[in-house]
Amino acid sequence: MNNNALNCLTTTKPLCYLTIMPPKSRAAASHPYEIEYRGKIIRCRSLDEMKAALQELEGSTIVRAETPWTAEEFEKFTGRIHIPQRRLLARLLESGPTEWVTDATLRDVLGLPDNNSLSGSLSGISKVARMFDIDPRRVYTQNTIYTHGQAQRTYQITAEFQKAANRHKWPSKED
């Protein structure tokens, strides 16, 4: 191959690309069980696969599993989040655990000018979840795709959070 052909194929700004490692949210959709082992995350498709992996690995711990929300943790969590976070989660609940909602849609719902402002609302959800020792990935998942060098983020509510919200008839009309 001559240098001209190589130069034509090489670009510092690709038109479209995905991250090399799959984003957590895409992995979460097909591998809902995670184990942390020596600083690495091992993803499993089923509870049985996870249990088998745990038996093989010394000193490993479960990071996230499709764990149902207890009434107590759901009420604590939803009782502490503020109105913008309630509206954001309400929008994700409308779409359910099978549809992705774009960052632009969430910004419109909250009247935010940019993703930096949106990240503040998302951070609020994570902080409240951690306050009650809840992994924020039990609430929603995020996916990032790069197109023309620009990141587009999409968000999705988890199935277990959706079930808990339905059980508790949350959010209320006042939210």
matplotlib code that plots the C-alpha trace (Angstrom):
import matplotlib.pyplot as plt

x = [0.0, 1.4, 1.5, -1.2, -3.7, -2.8, -3.3, -6.7, -7.8, -6.4, -8.3, -8.1, -11.8, -13.8, -17.3, -18.8, -17.3, -18.1, -16.0, -13.8, -15.1, -18.9, -20.7, -22.0, -25.6, -25.3, -23.6, -26.2, -28.9, -27.5, -25.4, -27.4, -25.1, -21.7, -18.9, -15.9, -12.7, -9.3, -10.3, -12.0, -15.7, -17.0, -20.4, -22.8, -26.0, -27.8, -27.8, -26.6, -23.6, -22.8, -23.0, -20.7, -18.2, -18.3, -17.5, -14.4, -13.1, -11.5, -12.4, -14.9, -18.0, -21.3, -21.4, -24.8, -27.6, -31.2, -32.2, -35.8, -36.3, -37.6, -40.4, -38.1, -35.2, -37.6, -39.4, -36.1, -34.7, -37.7, -38.4, -35.0, -34.7, -35.7, -38.3, -35.9, -34.7, -38.4, -39.3, -36.2, -37.1, -40.8, -39.8, -37.6, -40.4, -42.7, -40.4, -39.9, -36.9, -36.9, -36.6, -33.7, -34.3, -31.9, -30.0, -31.8, -35.2, -34.2, -32.8, -36.1, -38.1, -36.1, -35.5, -31.8, -29.4, -26.7, -25.4, -23.4, -26.6, -28.2, -25.2, -26.0, -29.5, -28.1, -25.5, -28.2, -29.8, -26.5, -25.7, -29.1, -28.7, -25.3, -26.5, -28.7, -26.0, -27.9, -25.9, -27.1, -27.1, -30.1, -32.1, -31.1, -28.4, -26.6, -25.2, -22.8, -22.3, -20.0, -21.1, -18.9, -16.8, -19.8, -21.1, -24.8, -26.0, -29.1, -30.7, -33.0, -34.8, -34.1, -36.7, -36.6, -37.0, -39.9, -41.5, -41.0, -42.4, -45.5, -46.0, -45.7, -47.7, -44.8, -44.4, -47.6, -49.4, -47.9, -44.4]
y = [0.0, 3.4, 6.4, 8.2, 5.4, 5.3, 9.1, 8.8, 6.3, 8.0, 10.8, 12.5, 13.2, 10.1, 10.6, 8.0, 5.6, 3.8, 3.5, 0.4, -0.9, -1.3, 1.2, 0.0, 0.5, -1.7, -4.3, -4.0, -4.7, -8.1, -8.8, -7.6, -9.2, -7.9, -9.1, -7.0, -9.1, -7.6, -4.2, -5.6, -6.0, -9.4, -9.4, -12.3, -13.0, -14.9, -15.4, -18.9, -17.7, -15.2, -17.8, -20.2, -17.4, -16.4, -20.0, -19.9, -16.5, -15.9, -12.7, -11.4, -9.4, -8.7, -5.2, -5.1, -7.6, -7.2, -6.8, -5.8, -2.6, -3.0, -0.7, 0.9, 1.7, 3.0, 5.3, 6.6, 7.2, 8.8, 10.8, 12.6, 13.4, 16.9, 18.0, 18.1, 14.6, 13.4, 15.0, 13.3, 9.9, 10.4, 11.0, 7.8, 5.9, 7.0, 5.3, 2.3, -0.1, -1.0, 2.5, 4.9, 8.6, 11.2, 13.8, 16.4, 15.1, 15.2, 18.7, 19.8, 18.2, 20.1, 23.3, 22.9, 24.6, 22.0, 18.6, 20.1, 21.3, 17.9, 16.2, 18.1, 16.6, 13.1, 13.6, 14.5, 11.1, 9.3, 11.2, 10.3, 6.7, 6.4, 8.1, 5.0, 2.6, 2.0, 1.5, 4.3, 1.8, 0.2, 3.4, 4.1, 3.2, 5.5, 4.8, 7.1, 7.0, 9.4, 10.7, 13.2, 13.5, 14.6, 12.5, 11.6, 10.2, 8.2, 7.1, 4.2, 3.4, -0.1, -2.7, -3.1, 0.6, 0.6, -2.3, -0.5, 2.8, 0.9, -0.8, 2.5, 4.5, 6.8, 9.6, 11.3, 13.8, 16.6, 15.7]
z = [0.0, -0.9, 1.5, -0.5, 0.1, 3.8, 4.1, 2.5, 5.1, 8.1, 9.8, 13.2, 13.3, 12.2, 11.1, 13.4, 15.9, 19.1, 22.2, 22.1, 25.4, 25.3, 27.5, 30.8, 29.7, 26.6, 28.6, 31.3, 28.8, 27.8, 30.9, 33.9, 36.5, 37.4, 39.6, 40.6, 40.8, 41.3, 40.0, 36.9, 36.1, 34.9, 33.3, 33.3, 31.4, 34.2, 37.9, 37.4, 35.4, 38.1, 40.9, 38.9, 38.3, 42.0, 43.0, 40.7, 41.8, 45.2, 47.0, 44.4, 45.2, 43.4, 42.0, 40.5, 40.0, 38.9, 42.6, 43.3, 45.2, 48.7, 49.8, 52.3, 49.9, 47.2, 49.6, 51.1, 47.7, 46.1, 49.2, 49.0, 45.3, 44.2, 41.7, 38.7, 39.4, 39.8, 36.4, 34.8, 36.2, 35.3, 31.7, 31.7, 33.3, 30.4, 27.9, 30.1, 30.4, 26.6, 25.1, 25.2, 25.8, 24.3, 26.3, 24.2, 25.3, 29.0, 28.6, 27.1, 29.9, 32.5, 30.5, 30.6, 28.1, 27.9, 29.0, 31.8, 33.4, 32.8, 34.4, 37.6, 37.8, 37.0, 39.7, 42.2, 41.5, 42.0, 45.2, 46.8, 45.7, 47.2, 50.4, 50.9, 49.7, 46.4, 43.2, 40.9, 38.0, 39.7, 38.8, 35.2, 32.7, 30.2, 26.7, 24.8, 21.0, 19.2, 15.8, 13.9, 17.0, 19.1, 22.0, 22.1, 25.4, 25.8, 29.1, 30.1, 33.3, 34.8, 34.7, 38.5, 39.2, 36.8, 38.7, 42.0, 40.7, 39.4, 42.8, 44.6, 42.0, 41.7, 40.6, 41.7, 39.6, 41.8, 40.7]

ax = plt.figure().add_subplot(projection="3d")
ax.plot(x, y, z, "-o")
ax.set_aspect("equal")
plt.show()
